[in-house]
Amino acid sequence: MTSETQLIQAIKSGDQAAYKQLVTQHQDYVYSVCMSVLKNRDEALEAAQDTFVKVFRSISKFDHKAKLTSWIYTIAYRTCLDYIRKRKKTVDLENANHSISALDQSGELNLEKRELHKLLEQAIDKLKVDDAGLIRLFYFKEMSLKEIVEITGLSESNVKVRIFRARKVLAEIIEKDFGDIQNFR
C-alpha cells in the first residue's frame, strides 16, 4: 500500500494484510505512548493491543480530518487514561526508569542524568493524570501543540495554559520534595 487513503480503504473492505501493515507501521510508537503514560510494561502492552482493537472497530468512522497517525495516537492516549482511571492506584515509581536514553560519549549510561530523570518522573507522577500526560507528550515525546490538540481534543489555548500551569505545579513539587530546583537544570 502506498497511500494512507488506500490503506484505510483496504482495511474498511476487510483486507487483513492491510490491517497488519497498519499495526506494523504504528505498533512501536503506540507502545511508546502507552509506556510513557502507564509506566508498566504489561499494562502498556495490553493498552497498545486495546488501541489496535479500537482502531479496527472504528476505522469506518475515520474521517480524514486529522492525520491517521494522530487519530491512532489519540486512541492510544485516551485508552491509557482509561487504564489509569480504572486502576486508581499509584504507579510503581521504581519501574519508571524506562524512558531515558541518557548516554555519555563512551556509550555508558550517565548515572547522574538517569537519577535526575527518575526524580523528574516521580515529580511528574504527582501531577493530575491529564496534566502529566500533556507534559510527557510535549517534553518527552516532543510533540507540537497542534499534535497534542489533535490527540487530546483540547483547544490550543487550553493546551498552552494547562502545560504552563502544570510546569508551575511541577516546579513547586520539585522545590518541596527535592529541594533546590537548580539541580534539575
N, C-alpha and C positions, 0 to 999 in steps of 0.2 A: 504494500500500500504506500502510495506516495503522499497523498494529502490527508489532512485531518478530516475533511468532509467525507472523503471516500472511506476512510477507516470507520467513521461513525455510521455511515450508511450500511457498510458491510456488517457491522455489529447489529444494527437495527434489523437487518434481514436474517439474522441468525448465524452468521459466519463465525464459528468458534475460533478459527485461526486468527481472525481479525481481533477478536476479544483477547486472545492470548498475546497478540502483538501489543495491544494497548497495555495489558498488565506488565509485560516485559519492559516496555518503554518507561513506565512510571513507577514500578514497584520499589526501586531503591529510594527514590525521593519521597514517596508516600510513607515508606517505613521510617525514613529520616525525620519527617514531620511528626509522625506518631511517637517516635522515640524521644524527640526533643520536648514534646508536650508531656508524655506519660512517664518517661524515665524508667521504664521497666520493660525489659526485652520481650518477655512473654506477652505482656499486655499490648505492647506496640505491634507485635506480630499479629495478634488477634484483631486489633483495631485496623491494621492495614488490610487484612482479609475482609473484615466487615466493610471497609471502604470500597473494595472492589465489588463486593456483592451489591452494595448500594448503587455503585456506578452502573453495574449491569442492569439492575432493576429499573433505574431511572434514566437510562441513556435516551429513551424515546422522548423524554422531556427536555433534553439538552437543546437550547435554542440558539446557539452560536453568538449570543450577545457577549459572552466572555470567552476567553481562550479555553480550550479543552483542559489544559494543564491547570489553570486557575480554578476551573469548575471541580476537577478531581481533588485538588488540594483543599478546596473549601469543604468538600465532603469529608476528607481525612481529618481536617482540623475540628470540624463540628462533631465528628464521631469520637475523637479524643476527649473533647469537652464533655460529651455524654458519659464516657467511661469515668472521668474524674467525678462527675456529679453522682454517679451510681456508687462508687466505692466509698465516698465520704470519709476518707481516712487520709492521713498524711503519707507522703511519698517517702520511701526509704532513701534518705539522703546519701547513705554510703554507696548506693549503686548509681548515683547521679554523675559519676565521673566519666561518662562515655563520650561526651560530645566535643572534647577539646582535642586539637591536634597541635599542641604547643611543642614544637620540635626546635631544639637548638641547632647550631650549624653542624654539629657532629652527628645529628640524627637521633640523639637520645632525648627522651622526654625531659623537658625542663621542669624540675620538681617545683620550683617557685611559681611558675605560671600555672601549673596543674593545681597547686594548693589554692592560689588566688581564684582560679576558676571554680573550684569546689566551694569556696566561701561565697562567691558571687551566686552560684546555683542555689545555695542554702538561703541566701537573702531573697532571690527571685521567688523561691518557693513560698515565701511568707506573703507575697502579694496575692491579691484576688486572682483566681484562676484565669479569668479573661485578660486581666492586665499582664499577668506573667506570660500568657500566650502572645500578646502583642509585642512585648519586649523581646521574646525569643525570635519571633518572626522578623522583626525589624533589625535587631542587632546580630543574632546568631545566624539566621538564615539569610540575612542581608537582602530582604525583600523590599521593594519600593512601596511607597504609600499606596500607590494605585493597586498593586498586587494585594496588599493587605486589605484594602477596601473591597476588592473582589472576593477575597476569601472569607472575610468576616461579615460582609453585608452592612458594615457601618459606613457613615459618610466620611469623606476625607478629613473634614474639620474635626469630627468626633475622634477619629483615629489619632490625629495630631494631639488633641487635648488629652486623650487617655494615655498616650505614650509620655507626654510631658508630665502629667500627674503621677504616673507610675514611676518615672525616673526620680521624681521628687520624693515619693514614699520610699523607693528603693534606697536613695541616699540616706534617708532618716534611719532605715533599718540597719544599713551598714554602719552608720555612725553609732547607733545604740548598741548593736550586738557585737561589732568587731572593732570599735574604736576609731582611730584616725582614718578618715576617708582617703587620705593621701596614699594609703597602702594599695588602693585599688586603681591607681593611675599608672 
